[in-house]
Amino acid sequence: MSSTAPTAPDAVPDQAVVATDRPARRLRPARLLAAVRRRRTDVTVALIFVALAGWLTHGLWPDPAARVLALNPEDQALYEWFLAVDSRALLGDFDLLTGRLNAPDGVNLMTNTTVIALGVLFAPVTLLLGAPVTFALLALANLAGTAIAWYLLFTRVLRAHRLAAALGAVLCGFGPGMVSQTNSHLHMTAQWLVPVIVWLVVRLLRAADPAGGVDGPDRRRMVSSAVGLAAAVTAQVFVGEEVLFLCAVTLLVMAVAYAVADRNLARRALPGFAGGMALATGLALLVLAWPLWFQFAGPQGVADGMFSPHYFSADLRSWWTISPLSVAGDDDAARLTTGPAEYNTFLGLPLLLVAAACALWLGRRPLVVACVAGTLVTGALSLGPRVVVDGERTAVPGPYALLSGLPVVDGALPMRFALAVLPLVATLLVLAVDRALRGAGLARRLVPVAVGVALLPLLPTPLPTAARPPLPDFVTGGHWRQCVEPGGVLVPVPLATPKQPWPMRWATAADAAFGMPEGFFIGPYGRGGTAAMGTYPRPTSALLAEVGRRGGQPVVDDGQRRQAAEDADFWGASCVALAVDTPHADSLRGTLEQLYGPATRIADAWTWRV
């Protein structure tokens, strides 16, 4: 993304900074005062980002345990369970294959987007206040943290004017795709490590350039950059692998474009840069080799993706449409995507036009060329194998068709390539506004105003929330311990499924202290062991699900009773539990009594020891 040449009008190479540092000591009081002012501005910007993130997620805050993101409540239930399981690492009770769901087979946490690093980091919050509080905190922190990280990158690496950096960071942290993904996709919004990875790559490139140092490449800085890059990449794997994949593809495209635009830099720095990247890759693989093997080839692991690239493709029209989650959005635009958590492309025509104008005005600077190339490639990949226009699938093949079916690529949804466009367009805006503010004439006022006007329609609105049913006191009051020992298996009725994951909230409220059969997860249960959502329901769980949907009370025969006993034995279950306020509770209780005998009342639940 950068070279030792200045990337902003006031930027200077590192060695120039060192060379001029000694005479500048006479101005120490003035420099100190300026530094204080800069820090004050930075803190103010960061607080504004936190306040904006809090405003967007404020619907959760009156009572996180009783509120839910209304546009994607199923995934919120899933991620809260993930956080509860991750938090058990603090108790010394954690494994990449957990039996706390899908008993007895378990769930491979690496195969699922379990945000392990975030769950472990916030484990004290989860254990003290509950997973819903942690979820709400992360929804806020991911938005604000991503914006702050990009702001720091723009001001420190590009040496951009703070107003320019703030405008770009707003788009990076609060753009349509980020706000949309905040609807329960914590692994996609946790992008605050991406600017760190970009900074380390730039730092490595600068250190590898012989022209940037007094005696050639700065080998010490090359090694420290490679080690830091390996650490950041490793951490991101345990936060969200899809974000890392998108970052890697984007940086690769940008690196090629930058090398073409600045061949002299490529010739000078390539040997050292390649060596540093090899070192970073090797160090990362030392740590990640086993977890990645476990993900793809370990127990309950899968090596393929389960989401159709044809279905999860961006509609071409959505690029110049404004997200329904923005102040100027249109609810009818929702038909152009797969759901409210995937408004990844909705940048609007004003921003696209202003970004294109900025790129033309900036000229053929290597960083501009790299950003334009990255935008075009990732934007084109988001269109999927076949281009879709206004809901109609055309015969025109998309560039993604060249990648479809490749290992790892299958795990990424094509439309999410559009998320990489946000920081690329933001960088173009930052460079343009910075150049305008440091210049004179009409551009000094026109460019910042044009960028602000283009961003204004994308201002996000607070995420819709709703109340969710309270959990039974049987769970929240700890009465479940009378029914199953910690670490044992409890069967909630009806059982959790990908479409109805609500019983998983029982385990979440108990900090995943007991296991459950079946549930909402990704595992090898498709044809031939391919990736599938959930598992095959056992006959007894299918019977109870049908009664839970329709009511009534079927007549149970001896064969079904034997099957119920076999299923309970297969699950390794200690107890079956039915909350008294469950829909069709009387019908379910009657069915369960035919299967397992008389019930025992514990708090507000009927239980059966099996």
N, C-alpha and C positions, 0 to 999 in steps of 0.2 A: 503493500500500500504506500510505501514511502521510500525515500532515498536520503542520502546525506544532503542533497540539495534542499533549500528551504521549501516547505510545503505551504507556507503562508507568507505574505509580504514582509512580516516582521520576524519570521523565523530565521534562526541562524544555526549553523552546524554546532555540534557539541564542542569541538575543539576551539571554535571561535569564542564560545562562552568561557571556556577555561582560560584562553589567552587574554581576555579582557577583564577577568575577574579581579586581578590585583589592583589596577588603577581605580576600579569602581569602589574600593573600600573607603575612599574619601567621602563617598555619598551614603555611607552606611545608615545614618538616621533617615534620610529621604527614602532609601531603598526599603528600610524596615517599615516605614509608614505605608509605602505603596504595597508591601507584602500584606500588611494587616488589612488594608482596604480590599485587596484581592480575596483574602480568606473570608472576610465578612461577606463579600458578594457571593462567593462559592457556598457558604453556609446558608445564605438567604435563598439561593436557587435550590439547594437541596431541600430546605424546609418547604418551599413551594411545591416541589415534586411530591414530598410526603403528604402534604395537605391535599393535593389533587388526587393522589391514590386513595387517601382516606375518604374523600368525597365520593369517589366512584364506587367504593365498597361499603359505604356507610350503612347500607341496609342490613348488613350482617351484624353490625356492632351492638345493637341493643341487647341481643342475647344470641351469640353464635350457635349455641346448642339448639335453639328453637327456630333459627332462621336458615334459609337455604337459598342458593342462587336459582331463581325460578326457571331460567332458560336451560339448565343442565343439572338437575338435582341428582340424577343417577350417578354421574361421574363424581359429584361431590361426595356422595356416600362411599364411593370406591376409594377416593383419595384420603378421606378421613380414616378409613380402615388401614390404608397403606401407612399413614403417619402413626397410627396406634401400634402397628406391627414394628415399624422402624424404631419407635421409642423403646422397645423392649431391649435394644442393644445396651441401654444404660443399666438394665437389670441383669445383664449377662445372659439373656435368653433370646438369641438371635441367630438365624441361619439363612443362607441364601435360598434354601428350600424350606419353606415354612409349612407346617401341618395345621396352622390355625385357620385354614380355609381349604375346601376341596378334600376334606379328610376321606380316606386315608392317604390318597396320592400326594396331596399337598400342592403348593404353588411355587413356581420358580420366580423369585423376586427380580432376577436380572432380565427375564423374558418380559416382565411387566414393567410399566413405567412407574416404579415405586418410589422415585425421588429419595433414594436411601440417604444420601448425604444431608438433605434438608431435614428428613425425619430424625436422623441421629442428632444433628445440630440443635434442633428444637425439641429434643426429647424431654428436657426438664419442663418446658411449657406444657407439652402434651400430658405428661404424668401428673402435673400439678393442676392444670386448668382444663384439660380435655382436648382431644383432637380437633373439634370444631373451632376452638380458639386458635390453635396452631394454623388451621386451614385459613382462617380469616386473616391472620397476621401475614402468612405467606402470599395470599392474594394481593395484599397491600404492598408488602416488601418487594415482591418481584417487579411490580410496575415502577415503584419509586427507585429501587436499586438499579434497575436497568437504565433508567433515564439518568441517574446520577453518574453511573459508570461511563456512559457515552459522553456526558458533559465533561467529565474529567479527561477523557481521551481527546476530545476536540480541543480543550484548552491547553493540555500538556503536550500532546504530540503534534497537533496541527498548529499550536500556538494561536488559536482562533480567538477573536473578540468574544467576550463573554455573552453578549447578546446573541451573536451568531450561534455560539455553542449551545445556548439554552434553547433556541428555536429548533435546532437539529435534535437535541436530546429529547425534547417533547415528542417529536415524531417517532423517535426510536422507542421510547418507553410507553407512550400513550397513543400510538397510531392505531388505526382500526383493527389490524390483526392482533395486536397485543391486548387490546381491550376485549376483543371477541374471545381470544383464547383464555382470558381470565375466568371465563365461565367454566371453571373446574379443571382446566388443563394446566396444572402447576408445572409440569415438566416442560411445557412450551414457553411459559412466561418467565421462567427463571433464566434470564439471558444476561445477568450482570457479570458473568465470567467471560462472555464473548469479547467485550472491549479489552479485558485483561489479556486474552489470547492474542488479539490483534496487536496490542501494544508490544507484547513479547516477540511476535514475529517481526514487527518493525524494528524493534531494538536489536534483534539478531541480524537483520539485514544491514542496519547501520554499522554494527560492529564488524561485519564481514567485509565491508567495503574498504579496500586499502586506502582509498582517497580520503577516508574519514578520520584516519588516525595519523599521528606523527610518524610512527614507525610501521605503518601497514595496519592490517586488521587487528582489532582489539580482542585478543584471544580470551582474556579473562571475562570480558563482557559477553563474548559469544557463548562461553560455557555456562555462565550464570543465566543467560537468556534461555538456553536450551533446557537447563534444569528447571527453571521456572515454567517454561512452556509445557514440559512433561507433567509437572505437578498440576497446572491448570487444566490440561486435557484430562488427566486422570480424575480430577475432582468433577469435571463436567460430565464424565461418563456416569457417575453416580448421582448426578442431578437430572440430566436429560440427554440421552444419546442422540435423539433426533436433532436437537439444536446444535450439537457438536458436528453432526453430519452436514447440516446445512452450512455451518460456518466453514467447514473444511472445503466443501465444494465451491463456495463463494470465493474463498481466499485463493484456491487453485486457479480459478478463472481470472481473478484479478492479478495474480502473480504473472500469468502468461501475458495478459494484456499490458501490464506494466513493463515487462521485459521487452516486448515489441516496441513500446513507446520510448523506452530509454535503454537502448542496446549497450551503450557504454557501461552503465551501471550493471547490467546483466553480466557482461564479460568480466568486469572487475570483481563482483561480489559472489557470483554463482558458486565457485568452489567452496569458499568458506560457508556460505549460506546453506549449501547442500549438506556439508558436513555437520553443521549445527542442527539442521532438521533431522539428519540421521541419528545424531546423538539423542535428541529429544524423543524421537520415535522409539529408539531402543530402550530408553529409560522408562517410558510410559508402558511399553509392552512387558517389561519385567514385572510391573505391578498388575497390569490388566490381563495378562495372558490367561491366568486361571479363571477370573470372573467372566471373561468373554467366552472361553470354552464352556464354562458352566451355562452361560446364557443360551448358546446355540446347540450344544451337544450334551449338556448335563441332564439330570433327571427333570422331567417336565419342561425341558427346554424345547424351543422351536427354532428352525433355521430359516423360516420363510415368513412373509408378511401375510396378514389375513384380510387386508382392506383392498378392495378393487381400485386400481388406478383409474379405471374408466369412470367409476362413480365419484371418486374424490379428486376430480379435476376442476380447475377454475374456469368459470364461464368468461369468455373474452370480454363480454359487455360489463362484467362486474368491475373491471379495472377503472372504468370512467364513471362508475356509479358510486354514490356515497352510502356508507354503511348505515343500516337502520339504528345502530347504536350511537350514531353521531347526531349532533343538534340539527343538521340539515339533511338527515337521512330520510329515506322513504321506506315504509314497511313493506311495500311491494317488492323491494329489492331482495327480500329474503328468499325469493324463489330462485335466485341466481346462484345459490350455494347449498350445501348439504345440511346446514343447521346454524344456529346462532353462535356456536363456538368456532365457526370457520369462516368468518368475514375477513379473510386474509388479504384480499386483493382490492378492497373497496377504497381506493385512494381519491377518486373523484377527478373529473376533467380539469378543474382549475390547478390542482397540484401537479398533475402530469404535464400540463402546458408550461407552468412556471419552472418546473424542474428541467424540462427540455431547453427552455430559454436560458436558464442558468448554465447548463452544460455548454451550449453554443457560445455564450458570452465568455466563459472561462477559457475557452480554446483547448489546445491539444496538450495541456499539462499531463504528465504521466498518470497522476492520481485521478484526474478527471476521466481520462481514457479508461483506466481500470474500473472506476465506478460505473461508467456507462456500459462497459462490456459486462460487468457483473449483473447489472440491472436487466439488460436485455436477455442474458442467458438464463438467469433464475426466473425472470418473468415468463419467458417462453416455456421453461420446464414446468411451470405451474399449470400450464394448459393441458397437461396429460397426454395420453397416447393419440387422442383424436380431439381436434379443436371443437369446442362447444360455443355457440353464439346464441345468446338469448334463449337458452334452454334447448336448442336444437343441435344435435350432434352432427357435425359435418363429415365429409369424407377426407378432409385435409388432415394429414398426420401431424402430430405435435412432436417437438424434439424429444420429449420424454420417451417416445417409442424406441429410441435408440438405447435407452437405459433399462427399459422394462424387463423384468425377469432376472436382472443381475443380482447377485448376493448383496445383502445389506440394503440396497436401493429399494427392494420390495417392502422394507419396513417403514419407509417414508411415504407420506401422502403427497402426491404431486402438488396439490394446491398449497401446501405449506412451504414450498419453495418461495412463494410470494413474501413470506415473512423476512427473507433475506433482503428484499427490496427496500424495506423501511430504512435500515441504516445506510444503505447505498445512496438512496435519494436524499436522506438527511445530510450526508457528507457533501453532496453537491450544493445543497442549500447553505450549509455552513461556509463552504469556500466562497460562494457567491456573496453572501451577506458580509463576510469578513472583508473581502476585497472592496466591497462598496463602502463600508464604514471607514476603511483606512484611506479611501480616496477622496475625491472632491467632485463637485458637479452634480448633475441630475441623478446619477446612479446612486449616490450616497443616500438619497431619500427613497428613490423609486424601488430599488431592489429589496430592502427590508420590508417596505410596505407591501410589495407584491407577494413576498413570501408569507407575511403575516395574513394577508387576505386569503391566500390559497390554503393556509392551514386552518383558518377559522371555521369553515364548514365541517371540518373533521373533529372539532372539539367534542369529546365523548360525553355522554350522559350517564348518570349513575346506573349501575347494573341492577336490573329488576330482581327483587327478592320476594320470598313468600314465607309464611309460617309453615312449620312442619310438625307432624303429630308428636306429642311427648312420648318418651320411652317409658315402658312399664317400670314401676318401682321394683319389680322382681329383678331387674337389671341394675338400675341406678342405685338401689339401696343395698346391693351386694347379696341379695337373697339367693341368687343363682348358686352360691357356694353350698347351699343345702341340697342341691340337685346334682352338681357335678364338681369334681375336684379341679383346682387350677391345673391347666394343661390338658384336661380331659376334653371330650367332645360333647357339645350340647346341640340338639337338633331343634331349631326354632320352626314353628309351624305358622304359615307355609314356609318352605325353605327359600333361601335367597337364590335369585336367578339374574342373568344379565339385564333383563327388562324390569325386574322387581328386586333390586338389591337391598331393600330397606331392612330386612332382618340382620344384615351385616352391621347395622348401627348398634345392635345389641353387643356384639363383640367389641366394637369401637369404644362404647361407653365403659366397657370393662377392661380397657387397655389391652385388648386381644389376649386376655388371660386364659380363654378357653378356645377350642377349635370348633369349626362348623363344617358340615358337609356341603358339597356343591358350591354355588356362589357365582360371583362376577369376577372374571379374570381371563387371561389368555393362557391357553395350554394346548398340548398336542392331541386334540380330540376330534380334529377333522378327518376326512377320508385319508387313509394312509398315514395318519399321525401328523397331518398338516395343522397349522395354527388355527385355532377355533376359539370362540368366546364362550366360556363356560364348559361344562361337561355334560355327558348323557345323564338325564335324570333317572334315578332308580324308580322301579314301579311304585313304591310307596310314596315317594315324593311327588310323582306325577299324579297319583290318586288324590293326595292332599291338595295339590295345586288346583285340580279341577273342582274340588269341593270349595276351596277358597274363592274361586272365581264365580261359581254359579250358585253356591248354597245347596240345600237339599242334603239328604243323608242316604248314601248308598247302602245296600245290604251287603255286608262283608262276609265272605265265605272262608272256609278253613284254609284254602289255598292262599288267599290274600293275607291271612294271619301268619301263615308260615313265611310268606314273602316279606312281611313287615319285620319279622324276627330276623330273617336273613339280612335284610337291608340294615337294620340297626347293628347287627354284628359286623357287617362289611364296613360301616362307618366307624366302628369302634365307639359307638355312642354310649354315654352313661345315662342320659336323660333326654326326654322330649318335652318341650315346653310350648304352651299356647297362652298368649296374653288374653285376658278376659274381654278386652275391648277390640279384639281383632274382628274385621268384617266376617260375617257368617261364623262367629265363634261357636254358637250352639251346634251348628252342623259339623264343624270341625271337631268339636269335643265329642259328639256322638260317634263320629267315625273313628276317632282315636281310641275311644273306650271299647269299640268293637275289635280294634286291632291289638291294643295293649292292656286292656282291662280298666278297672276303676282309676279315676284321676285323684291326685292329691293337690290340694290348694296350697300354694306358697305365695304369700303376698297377693299380687294381682295377676297371678298366672296359674294355670292348671298344668300339672307336671305328671310324667310317667317315667319311672325308672325302668330301663330296658337292658 
